[in-house]
Amino acid sequence: MLDPVLQAPDLKLAADSNQVLNYKRDANNYITQLFGEQLPAIRNGFFNAHMSKGFIVQPHWHTNVTEMVFVISGELITSVFDPFTQKLMTYHLKPGQVSILPKGWFHWILAESDQVHFLTIFDAPTPDIVYGSDFLRAVPKEVIQRAYCINEEDYAKAVAPLKESVILGPPPGCVISGAAENTFHPNAQAMPYNGMTEGMNAGKAAKGMPSYTAQQPAAAFYPYPMYPRR
């Protein structure tokens, strides 16, 4: 069956992902987008993100899409919670490398260097997003106390700075002190810079071809922002 979008007389097959601003913290930390809203023929909408070292795409999950993070420049770390193994999977990515964030899995992205530029590509034209900050603000303190035995007032005080969705954290005015740079990602796995796996290297060795070696991790700690609310 032919796609009516592709049959449209005003069909467009090109667009500029820099034109539509999704979120801006400052001149070095902002996100633009290209979704079905801007390009109806697109099948893999994406965010075009820029971040400085220490900034983070807050913990969140997607109800309708799997996401792929592709690093253009700089270094970042993606972390995703595997609901089947109950383990946190953390990857240190460099230019040209990718990580996958399955649909419905809780995840976040941290810039490990300045001038990080990356794409978060979805397998649908437009993603749905549930932000951790929105959830934390919405859950009554009494529920937190009953569920986790956490003091109600302590919890209320802890989430008080979350006045709105925190897309790129930390929130303005936040000061994090006394924390080592690798506090958040002690188990980050360095991806092979050439992308070759051990299995692929074994195959190359069997054919008498040279193998590839992984780069060492540089210790550090992905993404995602919000599309316009309808």
C-alpha positions in Angstrom: 0.0 0.0 0.0 1.4 3.4 -1.0 2.0 6.0 1.6 -0.2 9.0 1.1 2.5 11.3 2.4 4.8 10.2 -0.4 2.1 10.8 -2.9 1.4 14.3 -1.7 2.0 17.0 -4.4 3.9 19.1 -1.9 6.1 16.2 -0.8 9.4 17.3 1.0 12.3 14.9 1.5 14.7 17.4 3.1 14.7 19.6 6.2 17.0 21.5 8.6 17.3 19.9 12.1 18.7 23.2 13.5 15.6 25.3 12.9 13.1 24.1 15.6 14.4 24.7 19.1 13.1 22.2 21.6 14.9 23.4 24.7 17.6 25.9 25.5 19.5 26.3 28.8 22.2 28.6 27.4 24.3 29.1 24.2 26.2 25.9 24.8 23.4 23.7 26.1 20.4 23.3 23.9 18.4 20.9 21.8 16.7 21.2 18.4 14.5 18.6 16.9 13.3 17.1 13.6 10.0 15.2 13.9 7.0 14.3 11.8 5.6 17.7 12.7 8.4 19.4 10.7 8.9 16.7 8.0 5.9 14.4 7.5 7.9 11.9 5.4 10.3 11.2 8.3 10.2 7.8 9.9 13.0 8.2 12.5 12.6 11.6 14.2 15.5 12.8 16.3 16.9 15.4 18.7 20.0 17.3 17.8 21.7 18.0 21.1 24.6 20.1 22.4 25.9 20.0 25.9 28.8 21.1 28.1 30.7 18.8 30.5 28.7 17.9 33.6 25.3 18.6 32.1 22.9 15.7 32.0 19.8 14.8 30.0 17.6 13.9 33.1 16.5 10.4 33.8 13.4 9.5 31.8 11.8 6.9 29.6 9.8 6.6 26.3 6.5 4.8 26.1 6.4 4.4 22.3 10.0 4.3 20.9 13.4 2.8 21.1 16.2 5.4 21.0 19.7 5.3 19.5 22.3 7.8 20.7 24.9 8.7 18.1 27.9 10.9 19.1 29.1 13.4 16.6 31.8 15.2 18.7 33.0 15.1 22.3 32.3 12.3 24.8 29.3 11.3 26.8 28.0 8.5 28.9 24.7 6.8 28.6 23.1 4.8 31.4 20.0 2.6 31.1 18.3 0.3 33.6 17.7 -3.2 32.4 14.4 -4.3 33.9 15.1 -8.0 33.3 18.5 -8.2 35.0 17.8 -5.3 37.4 21.2 -3.9 36.4 22.4 -0.5 35.3 24.1 -0.6 31.9 26.5 2.3 31.4 28.6 3.1 28.3 31.3 5.7 27.6 30.9 6.9 24.0 33.2 8.7 21.7 32.6 10.2 18.2 31.0 7.7 15.8 29.8 5.4 18.6 26.3 4.5 19.5 24.2 3.0 22.3 20.7 1.7 22.3 18.0 2.7 24.8 15.1 0.2 24.5 11.5 1.3 24.6 10.2 1.7 28.2 13.7 1.4 29.8 14.7 4.2 32.2 17.8 6.0 31.1 19.9 9.3 31.1 22.8 10.9 29.3 25.8 12.8 30.8 28.2 15.0 28.9 31.8 13.9 29.7 33.5 16.8 27.8 32.7 20.3 26.6 31.1 20.9 23.2 29.4 17.5 23.1 27.2 17.1 20.0 25.0 14.1 19.5 21.8 12.9 18.0 19.1 10.8 19.7 17.4 9.0 16.9 14.0 7.3 17.5 12.3 4.5 15.5 9.1 6.6 15.1 8.5 10.1 13.8 7.8 11.6 17.3 8.6 10.2 20.8 6.5 10.3 23.9 8.6 11.1 27.0 8.1 10.6 30.7 10.5 12.7 32.8 11.8 11.6 36.2 11.4 15.2 37.5 7.7 15.2 36.7 7.2 11.9 38.4 9.1 13.0 41.5 7.0 16.2 41.8 3.8 14.4 41.3 4.1 11.6 43.8 2.6 12.6 47.2 5.1 12.7 50.0 2.8 10.4 52.0 3.1 7.7 49.3 6.9 7.9 49.4 6.9 7.5 53.2 4.5 4.5 53.0 6.2 2.8 50.2 9.9 3.4 51.1 9.9 4.5 54.8 11.4 7.8 53.7 10.6 10.8 56.0 7.8 12.8 54.4 9.3 16.2 55.1 12.8 15.1 54.0 11.4 14.0 50.7 9.3 17.2 50.2 12.4 19.3 50.9 14.5 17.2 48.5 12.2 17.7 45.6 11.3 21.3 46.3 13.8 22.7 43.8 12.0 20.8 41.0 9.6 23.6 40.0 9.2 22.4 36.4 10.5 19.7 34.1 14.2 19.5 34.3 15.3 18.6 30.8 19.0 19.5 31.0 20.2 19.3 34.5 21.2 20.2 37.1 18.6 22.9 37.7 19.7 26.5 37.5 21.3 27.6 40.7 22.2 24.1 41.8 25.7 23.6 43.4 27.1 20.1 43.6 30.1 20.0 45.9 32.4 17.4 47.3 31.7 14.9 44.5 34.5 13.3 42.4 34.1 13.5 38.7 33.4 9.8 38.4 30.9 9.6 41.2 28.0 8.8 38.9 29.7 6.2 36.7 32.2 4.0 38.4 31.4 1.1 36.1 31.3 2.8 32.7 32.2 0.5 29.9 34.4 1.9 27.1 33.1 1.0 23.7 35.7 -0.2 21.2 36.6 3.0 19.3 36.5 1.1 16.0 33.2 -0.7 17.0 34.6 -4.2 16.5 33.5 -6.9 19.0 35.5 -9.8 20.3 33.5 -12.2 18.1 34.3 -10.1 15.0 37.9 -10.0 16.0 38.0 -13.7 16.4 36.5 -14.1 12.9 39.2 -11.8 11.5 41.9 -13.7 13.2 40.7 -16.9 11.8 41.1 -15.4 8.3 44.5 -14.1 9.1 43.3 -10.5 9.3 44.5 -7.9 12.0 42.3 -7.5 15.0 41.1 -4.3 16.7 41.6 -3.3 20.3 39.3 -1.2 22.5 40.3 2.1 23.9 40.6 2.5 27.6 37.8 4.3 29.4 38.5 7.9 30.5 36.1 7.6 33.4 32.9 9.5 33.1 29.3 9.2 32.7 22.7 10.0 27.7 18.9 11.4 25.5 16.3 13.3 26.3 14.5 16.3 25.9 10.9 17.2 25.3 9.0 17.7 22.1 6.4 20.5 22.0 3.4 19.7 24.1 0.1 19.4 22.2 
